[in-house]
Amino acid sequence: MPHYVYILQSLSTGRYYAGETADVSVRLSKHNSRSTTSTRYGVPWRVIHVILCETKKIALQLEKQIKKRGISRWLFDQGVAS
């Protein structure tokens, strides 16, 4: 089953957040409803990048790599953010 790695940016703080999910729109709604502890204080959030992965396992590995590198640095390396 396909999964996605998504990167959000807070419109209020400019902070980034990376996660994985099977449904990006549902997950974004949860982040913006303040029901996710780690993103509660950055509302509103917007999706700035989505990567389709073949499996959840691959998505989790990629999410870990992105977080280990640093989300903003990873985005810069990919040419997504400057």
MMTF fields as JSON, N, C-alpha, C and O atoms, coordinates in Angstrom:
{
  "mmtfVersion": "1.0.0",
  "mmtfProducer": "UNKNOWN",
  "numBonds": 327,
  "numAtoms": 328,
  "numGroups": 82,
  "numChains": 1,
  "numModels": 1,
  "chainsPerModel": [1],
  "groupsPerChain": [82],
  "chainIdList": ["A"],
  "bondAtomList": [4, 2, 8, 6, 12, 10, 16, 14, 20, 18, 24, 22, 28, 26, 32, 30, 36, 34, 40, 38, 44, 42, 48, 46, 52, 50, 56, 54, 60, 58, 64, 62, 68, 66, 72, 70, 76, 74, 80, 78, 84, 82, 88, 86, 92, 90, 96, 94, 100, 98, 104, 102, 108, 106, 112, 110, 116, 114, 120, 118, 124, 122, 128, 126, 132, 130, 136, 134, 140, 138, 144, 142, 148, 146, 152, 150, 156, 154, 160, 158, 164, 162, 168, 166, 172, 170, 176, 174, 180, 178, 184, 182, 188, 186, 192, 190, 196, 194, 200, 198, 204, 202, 208, 206, 212, 210, 216, 214, 220, 218, 224, 222, 228, 226, 232, 230, 236, 234, 240, 238, 244, 242, 248, 246, 252, 250, 256, 254, 260, 258, 264, 262, 268, 266, 272, 270, 276, 274, 280, 278, 284, 282, 288, 286, 292, 290, 296, 294, 300, 298, 304, 302, 308, 306, 312, 310, 316, 314, 320, 318, 324, 322],
  "bondOrderList": [1, 1, 1, 1, 1, 1, 1, 1, 1, 1, 1, 1, 1, 1, 1, 1, 1, 1, 1, 1, 1, 1, 1, 1, 1, 1, 1, 1, 1, 1, 1, 1, 1, 1, 1, 1, 1, 1, 1, 1, 1, 1, 1, 1, 1, 1, 1, 1, 1, 1, 1, 1, 1, 1, 1, 1, 1, 1, 1, 1, 1, 1, 1, 1, 1, 1, 1, 1, 1, 1, 1, 1, 1, 1, 1, 1, 1, 1, 1, 1, 1],
  "groupList": [{"groupName": "MET", "atomNameList": ["N", "CA", "C", "O"], "elementList": ["N", "C", "C", "O"], "formalChargeList": [0, 0, 0, 0], "bondAtomList": [1, 0, 2, 1, 3, 2], "bondOrderList": [1, 1, 2], "singleLetterCode": "M", "chemCompType": "L-PEPTIDE LINKING"}, {"groupName": "PRO", "atomNameList": ["N", "CA", "C", "O"], "elementList": ["N", "C", "C", "O"], "formalChargeList": [0, 0, 0, 0], "bondAtomList": [1, 0, 2, 1, 3, 2], "bondOrderList": [1, 1, 2], "singleLetterCode": "P", "chemCompType": "L-PEPTIDE LINKING"}, {"groupName": "HIS", "atomNameList": ["N", "CA", "C", "O"], "elementList": ["N", "C", "C", "O"], "formalChargeList": [0, 0, 0, 0], "bondAtomList": [1, 0, 2, 1, 3, 2], "bondOrderList": [1, 1, 2], "singleLetterCode": "H", "chemCompType": "L-PEPTIDE LINKING"}, {"groupName": "TYR", "atomNameList": ["N", "CA", "C", "O"], "elementList": ["N", "C", "C", "O"], "formalChargeList": [0, 0, 0, 0], "bondAtomList": [1, 0, 2, 1, 3, 2], "bondOrderList": [1, 1, 2], "singleLetterCode": "Y", "chemCompType": "L-PEPTIDE LINKING"}, {"groupName": "VAL", "atomNameList": ["N", "CA", "C", "O"], "elementList": ["N", "C", "C", "O"], "formalChargeList": [0, 0, 0, 0], "bondAtomList": [1, 0, 2, 1, 3, 2], "bondOrderList": [1, 1, 2], "singleLetterCode": "V", "chemCompType": "L-PEPTIDE LINKING"}, {"groupName": "ILE", "atomNameList": ["N", "CA", "C", "O"], "elementList": ["N", "C", "C", "O"], "formalChargeList": [0, 0, 0, 0], "bondAtomList": [1, 0, 2, 1, 3, 2], "bondOrderList": [1, 1, 2], "singleLetterCode": "I", "chemCompType": "L-PEPTIDE LINKING"}, {"groupName": "LEU", "atomNameList": ["N", "CA", "C", "O"], "elementList": ["N", "C", "C", "O"], "formalChargeList": [0, 0, 0, 0], "bondAtomList": [1, 0, 2, 1, 3, 2], "bondOrderList": [1, 1, 2], "singleLetterCode": "L", "chemCompType": "L-PEPTIDE LINKING"}, {"groupName": "GLN", "atomNameList": ["N", "CA", "C", "O"], "elementList": ["N", "C", "C", "O"], "formalChargeList": [0, 0, 0, 0], "bondAtomList": [1, 0, 2, 1, 3, 2], "bondOrderList": [1, 1, 2], "singleLetterCode": "Q", "chemCompType": "L-PEPTIDE LINKING"}, {"groupName": "SER", "atomNameList": ["N", "CA", "C", "O"], "elementList": ["N", "C", "C", "O"], "formalChargeList": [0, 0, 0, 0], "bondAtomList": [1, 0, 2, 1, 3, 2], "bondOrderList": [1, 1, 2], "singleLetterCode": "S", "chemCompType": "L-PEPTIDE LINKING"}, {"groupName": "THR", "atomNameList": ["N", "CA", "C", "O"], "elementList": ["N", "C", "C", "O"], "formalChargeList": [0, 0, 0, 0], "bondAtomList": [1, 0, 2, 1, 3, 2], "bondOrderList": [1, 1, 2], "singleLetterCode": "T", "chemCompType": "L-PEPTIDE LINKING"}, {"groupName": "GLY", "atomNameList": ["N", "CA", "C", "O"], "elementList": ["N", "C", "C", "O"], "formalChargeList": [0, 0, 0, 0], "bondAtomList": [1, 0, 2, 1, 3, 2], "bondOrderList": [1, 1, 2], "singleLetterCode": "G", "chemCompType": "PEPTIDE LINKING"}, {"groupName": "ARG", "atomNameList": ["N", "CA", "C", "O"], "elementList": ["N", "C", "C", "O"], "formalChargeList": [0, 0, 0, 0], "bondAtomList": [1, 0, 2, 1, 3, 2], "bondOrderList": [1, 1, 2], "singleLetterCode": "R", "chemCompType": "L-PEPTIDE LINKING"}, {"groupName": "ALA", "atomNameList": ["N", "CA", "C", "O"], "elementList": ["N", "C", "C", "O"], "formalChargeList": [0, 0, 0, 0], "bondAtomList": [1, 0, 2, 1, 3, 2], "bondOrderList": [1, 1, 2], "singleLetterCode": "A", "chemCompType": "L-PEPTIDE LINKING"}, {"groupName": "GLU", "atomNameList": ["N", "CA", "C", "O"], "elementList": ["N", "C", "C", "O"], "formalChargeList": [0, 0, 0, 0], "bondAtomList": [1, 0, 2, 1, 3, 2], "bondOrderList": [1, 1, 2], "singleLetterCode": "E", "chemCompType": "L-PEPTIDE LINKING"}, {"groupName": "ASP", "atomNameList": ["N", "CA", "C", "O"], "elementList": ["N", "C", "C", "O"], "formalChargeList": [0, 0, 0, 0], "bondAtomList": [1, 0, 2, 1, 3, 2], "bondOrderList": [1, 1, 2], "singleLetterCode": "D", "chemCompType": "L-PEPTIDE LINKING"}, {"groupName": "LYS", "atomNameList": ["N", "CA", "C", "O"], "elementList": ["N", "C", "C", "O"], "formalChargeList": [0, 0, 0, 0], "bondAtomList": [1, 0, 2, 1, 3, 2], "bondOrderList": [1, 1, 2], "singleLetterCode": "K", "chemCompType": "L-PEPTIDE LINKING"}, {"groupName": "ASN", "atomNameList": ["N", "CA", "C", "O"], "elementList": ["N", "C", "C", "O"], "formalChargeList": [0, 0, 0, 0], "bondAtomList": [1, 0, 2, 1, 3, 2], "bondOrderList": [1, 1, 2], "singleLetterCode": "N", "chemCompType": "L-PEPTIDE LINKING"}, {"groupName": "TRP", "atomNameList": ["N", "CA", "C", "O"], "elementList": ["N", "C", "C", "O"], "formalChargeList": [0, 0, 0, 0], "bondAtomList": [1, 0, 2, 1, 3, 2], "bondOrderList": [1, 1, 2], "singleLetterCode": "W", "chemCompType": "L-PEPTIDE LINKING"}, {"groupName": "CYS", "atomNameList": ["N", "CA", "C", "O"], "elementList": ["N", "C", "C", "O"], "formalChargeList": [0, 0, 0, 0], "bondAtomList": [1, 0, 2, 1, 3, 2], "bondOrderList": [1, 1, 2], "singleLetterCode": "C", "chemCompType": "L-PEPTIDE LINKING"}, {"groupName": "PHE", "atomNameList": ["N", "CA", "C", "O"], "elementList": ["N", "C", "C", "O"], "formalChargeList": [0, 0, 0, 0], "bondAtomList": [1, 0, 2, 1, 3, 2], "bondOrderList": [1, 1, 2], "singleLetterCode": "F", "chemCompType": "L-PEPTIDE LINKING"}],
  "groupTypeList": [0, 1, 2, 3, 4, 3, 5, 6, 7, 8, 6, 8, 9, 10, 11, 3, 3, 12, 10, 13, 9, 12, 14, 4, 8, 4, 11, 6, 8, 15, 2, 16, 8, 11, 8, 9, 9, 8, 9, 11, 3, 10, 4, 1, 17, 11, 4, 5, 2, 4, 5, 6, 18, 13, 9, 15, 15, 5, 12, 6, 7, 6, 13, 15, 7, 5, 15, 15, 11, 10, 5, 8, 11, 17, 6, 19, 14, 7, 10, 4, 12, 8],
  "groupIdList": [1, 2, 3, 4, 5, 6, 7, 8, 9, 10, 11, 12, 13, 14, 15, 16, 17, 18, 19, 20, 21, 22, 23, 24, 25, 26, 27, 28, 29, 30, 31, 32, 33, 34, 35, 36, 37, 38, 39, 40, 41, 42, 43, 44, 45, 46, 47, 48, 49, 50, 51, 52, 53, 54, 55, 56, 57, 58, 59, 60, 61, 62, 63, 64, 65, 66, 67, 68, 69, 70, 71, 72, 73, 74, 75, 76, 77, 78, 79, 80, 81, 82],
  "secStructList": [7, 7, 3, 3, 3, 3, 3, 3, 3, 3, 6, 6, 6, 7, 7, 3, 3, 3, 3, 3, 3, 1, 7, 2, 2, 2, 2, 2, 2, 2, 2, 2, 6, 6, 7, 1, 4, 4, 4, 4, 4, 4, 7, 1, 3, 3, 3, 3, 3, 3, 3, 3, 3, 1, 1, 2, 2, 2, 2, 2, 2, 2, 2, 2, 2, 2, 2, 2, 2, 7, 2, 2, 2, 2, 2, 2, 2, 2, 6, 1, 7, 7],
  "xCoordList": [0.843, 0.0, 0.89, 1.827, 0.604, 1.435, 1.332, 0.287, 2.42, 2.49, 3.2, 3.862, 3.057, 3.657, 4.518, 4.198, 5.604, 6.377, 5.993, 6.026, 5.629, 5.19, 5.998, 6.448, 6.168, 6.852, 5.914, 5.39, 5.718, 4.856, 5.708, 6.837, 5.144, 5.757, 4.687, 3.565, 5.048, 4.142, 4.063, 5.087, 2.846, 2.666, 2.861, 3.073, 2.791, 2.958, 4.398, 4.825, 5.152, 6.526, 7.596, 8.765, 7.217, 8.184, 8.86, 9.642, 8.566, 9.153, 8.724, 7.674, 9.551, 9.228, 8.893, 9.329, 8.103, 7.765, 7.689, 7.123, 8.246, 8.172, 7.466, 7.633, 6.677, 5.973, 5.639, 5.951, 5.009, 4.561, 3.121, 2.665, 2.405, 0.986, 0.494, 1.17, -0.685, -1.338, -2.25, -2.626, -2.612, -3.513, -3.054, -3.274, -2.425, -1.831, -2.894, -2.681, -4.024, -5.044, -5.651, -5.905, -5.881, -6.402, -5.365, -5.703, -4.114, -3.048, -2.866, -2.667, -2.933, -2.833, -3.968, -3.752, -5.158, -6.299, -6.048, -6.382, -5.464, -5.159, -4.121, -4.246, -3.1, -2.087, -2.731, -2.453, -3.582, -4.187, -5.307, -5.724, -5.796, -6.827, -6.215, -6.93, -4.89, -4.131, -4.221, -3.967, -4.575, -4.678, -3.362, -3.284, -2.334, -1.017, -0.087, 0.167, 0.418, 1.23, 2.424, 2.696, 3.134, 4.372, 4.152, 5.089, 2.94, 2.68, 1.608, 1.155, 1.214, 0.123, 0.356, -0.579, 1.603, 1.885, 2.298, 2.673, 2.245, 2.628, 1.469, 1.683, 0.25, -0.94, -1.034, -0.804, -1.357, -1.69, -0.45, 0.578, -0.586, 0.473, 0.054, -1.133, 1.062, 0.789, 1.743, 2.877, 1.281, 2.109, 3.014, 2.534, 4.323, 5.233, 5.91, 6.469, 5.866, 6.49, 5.891, 5.67, 5.63, 5.087, 5.866, 6.124, 6.239, 6.964, 6.175, 5.877, 5.842, 5.146, 6.149, 7.179, 5.847, 6.682, 5.85, 4.637, 6.492, 5.773, 5.186, 4.115, 5.888, 5.431, 5.615, 6.33, 4.952, 5.111, 6.549, 7.097, 7.154, 8.53, 9.485, 10.346, 9.334, 10.183, 9.925, 10.857, 8.651, 8.299, 8.915, 9.43, 8.866, 9.447, 10.961, 11.529, 11.613, 13.068, 13.424, 14.371, 12.66, 12.919, 12.665, 13.448, 11.571, 11.277, 12.44, 12.851, 12.958, 14.087, 15.315, 16.004, 15.596, 16.74, 16.585, 17.533, 15.377, 15.117, 15.323, 15.966, 14.783, 14.918, 16.368, 16.827, 17.078, 18.484, 19.319, 20.21, 19.038, 19.771, 19.404, 20.225, 18.174, 17.635, 16.68, 17.075, 15.441, 14.426, 14.774, 14.697, 15.151, 15.454, 16.677, 16.711, 17.675, 18.87, 18.511, 18.987, 17.674, 17.237, 16.474, 16.705, 15.571, 14.815, 15.748, 15.569, 16.74, 17.705, 18.489, 18.689, 18.929, 19.683, 18.863, 19.41, 17.56, 16.669, 16.235, 15.59, 16.583, 16.18, 14.74, 14.16, 14.152, 12.76, 12.674, 11.715, 13.651, 13.649, 15.005, 16.022, 14.996, 16.271, 16.625, 17.67],
  "yCoordList": [-1.182, 0.0, 1.249, 1.34, 2.199, 3.405, 4.249, 4.314, 4.877, 5.807, 7.059, 7.059, 8.11, 9.386, 9.911, 9.736, 10.55, 11.349, 12.782, 13.182, 13.547, 14.92, 15.867, 15.512, 17.077, 18.114, 19.299, 19.789, 19.745, 20.884, 22.078, 21.93, 23.257, 24.464, 25.232, 25.395, 25.701, 26.499, 27.901, 28.538, 28.377, 29.741, 30.768, 31.948, 30.33, 31.273, 31.357, 32.412, 30.253, 30.261, 30.033, 30.343, 29.499, 29.178, 27.838, 27.415, 27.155, 25.852, 24.778, 24.891, 23.74, 22.614, 21.384, 21.243, 20.493, 19.22, 18.175, 18.445, 16.998, 15.896, 14.718, 14.454, 14.016, 12.839, 11.907, 12.193, 10.797, 9.854, 9.476, 9.465, 9.166, 8.848, 8.169, 8.185, 7.576, 7.021, 8.066, 7.918, 9.129, 10.172, 11.537, 11.89, 12.289, 13.572, 14.58, 15.304, 14.648, 15.642, 15.397, 16.344, 14.141, 13.813, 14.16, 14.7, 13.852, 14.134, 15.64, 16.096, 16.415, 17.872, 18.422, 19.318, 17.902, 18.336, 18.076, 18.91, 16.925, 16.615, 17.578, 18.028, 17.894, 18.852, 20.217, 20.858, 20.657, 21.982, 22.057, 23.152, 20.916, 20.906, 20.866, 20.765, 20.945, 20.938, 19.61, 19.567, 18.536, 17.235, 16.461, 15.353, 17.036, 16.415, 17.232, 18.404, 16.627, 17.334, 18.055, 19.205, 17.396, 17.973, 19.183, 19.946, 19.374, 20.509, 21.453, 22.354, 21.246, 22.019, 23.53, 24.296, 23.958, 25.386, 26.056, 27.229, 25.355, 25.978, 26.255, 26.665, 26.042, 26.186, 27.613, 28.55, 27.808, 26.822, 26.288, 26.959, 25.059, 24.4, 24.294, 24.222, 24.286, 24.051, 22.983, 22.876, 22.201, 21.167, 21.845, 22.564, 21.619, 22.202, 21.155, 21.491, 19.872, 18.827, 17.472, 17.175, 16.654, 15.306, 14.343, 14.627, 13.198, 12.167, 10.865, 10.397, 10.29, 9.007, 7.879, 7.845, 6.958, 5.782, 4.531, 4.541, 3.464, 2.23, 1.548, 0.947, 1.641, 0.968, 1.881, 2.881, 1.505, 2.244, 2.144, 3.115, 0.975, 0.777, 1.751, 2.347, 1.909, 2.837, 4.277, 5.067, 4.605, 5.956, 6.256, 7.353, 5.304, 5.499, 5.675, 6.487, 4.914, 5.047, 6.431, 7.065, 6.893, 8.206, 9.321, 10.266, 9.207, 10.203, 10.295, 11.39, 9.157, 9.127, 9.804, 10.555, 9.545, 10.169, 11.692, 12.431, 12.143, 13.583, 14.245, 15.291, 13.644, 14.223, 14.183, 15.106, 13.129, 13.029, 14.107, 14.688, 14.373, 15.393, 16.793, 17.709, 16.949, 18.266, 18.64, 18.673, 18.921, 19.122, 20.288, 20.15, 21.423, 22.571, 22.306, 22.723, 21.628, 21.293, 20.313, 20.452, 19.321, 18.349, 19.052, 18.777, 19.954, 20.705, 21.51, 21.543, 22.157, 22.944, 22.04, 22.38, 20.881, 19.934, 19.44, 19.17, 19.325, 18.844, 19.962, 19.703, 21.199, 22.34, 22.755, 23.466, 22.309, 22.643, 23.986, 24.728, 24.312, 25.581, 26.248, 25.59, 27.553, 28.262, 28.952, 29.596],
  "zCoordList": [0.0, 0.0, 0.0, 0.793, -0.876, -0.938, 0.329, 0.977, 0.653, 1.777, 1.3, 0.262, 2.062, 1.693, 2.835, 4.011, 2.463, 3.402, 3.062, 1.898, 4.076, 3.827, 4.701, 5.791, 4.196, 4.96, 5.054, 4.054, 6.285, 6.561, 6.965, 7.432, 6.774, 7.305, 8.055, 7.576, 9.235, 10.05, 9.472, 9.226, 9.257, 8.761, 9.87, 9.591, 11.122, 12.23, 12.738, 13.206, 12.65, 13.187, 12.124, 12.353, 10.973, 9.93, 10.114, 9.262, 11.23, 11.551, 10.542, 9.909, 10.405, 9.529, 10.361, 11.504, 9.752, 10.376, 9.264, 8.204, 9.487, 8.525, 9.17, 10.36, 8.375, 8.867, 7.722, 6.566, 8.042, 7.016, 7.276, 8.42, 6.204, 6.32, 5.054, 4.025, 5.137, 3.959, 3.314, 2.152, 4.057, 3.547, 4.048, 5.207, 3.178, 3.559, 3.992, 4.965, 3.305, 3.654, 5.037, 5.781, 5.379, 6.714, 7.775, 8.828, 7.498, 8.466, 8.667, 9.793, 7.578, 7.688, 8.54, 9.355, 8.361, 9.174, 10.651, 11.493, 10.974, 12.374, 12.941, 14.08, 12.153, 12.611, 12.862, 13.876, 11.949, 12.082, 13.11, 13.487, 13.567, 14.611, 16.007, 17.004, 16.073, 17.331, 18.085, 19.289, 17.395, 18.068, 18.04, 18.57, 17.428, 17.397, 18.281, 18.002, 19.336, 20.329, 19.713, 20.058, 18.812, 18.286, 17.38, 17.143, 16.871, 15.98, 16.517, 15.81, 17.742, 18.338, 18.285, 18.051, 18.501, 18.619, 17.324, 17.341, 16.201, 14.94, 14.006, 12.865, 14.463, 13.629, 13.107, 13.871, 11.857, 10.828, 10.111, 10.01, 9.619, 8.868, 7.404, 7.087, 6.508, 5.095, 4.583, 5.05, 3.627, 3.018, 1.998, 1.122, 2.109, 1.13, 0.252, -0.792, 0.672, -0.148, 0.217, 1.391, -0.805, -0.602, -1.488, -2.658, -0.913, -1.655, -1.558, -0.46, -2.692, -2.741, -2.562, -3.235, -1.656, -1.41, -1.651, -1.446, -2.083, -2.399, -1.17, -1.243, -0.037, 1.18, 2.392, 2.342, 3.47, 4.716, 5.224, 5.745, 5.07, 5.532, 4.839, 5.487, 3.54, 2.788, 3.243, 3.391, 3.461, 3.912, 5.276, 5.493, 6.185, 7.51, 7.439, 8.169, 6.561, 6.392, 5.841, 6.305, 4.849, 4.259, 5.273, 5.373, 6.021, 7.064, 8.053, 8.437, 8.455, 9.392, 8.794, 9.484, 7.512, 6.839, 6.799, 7.061, 6.466, 6.376, 7.734, 7.829, 8.771, 10.108, 10.589, 11.262, 10.249, 10.651, 9.967, 10.586, 8.713, 7.959, 8.439, 8.391, 8.899, 9.239, 8.122, 6.957, 8.457, 7.424, 6.507, 5.286, 7.064, 6.205, 5.341, 4.183, 5.874, 5.091, 3.985, 2.858, 4.291, 3.287, 2.171, 0.993, 2.531, 1.524, 0.623, -0.594, 1.227, 0.459, -0.499, -1.665, 0.011, -0.817, -2.008, -3.077, -1.816, -2.878, -3.816, -4.832, -3.487, -4.313, -4.089, -4.91, -2.97, -2.658, -1.957, -2.168, -1.13, -0.392, -0.547, -0.768, -0.428, -0.527, 0.764, 0.853]
}
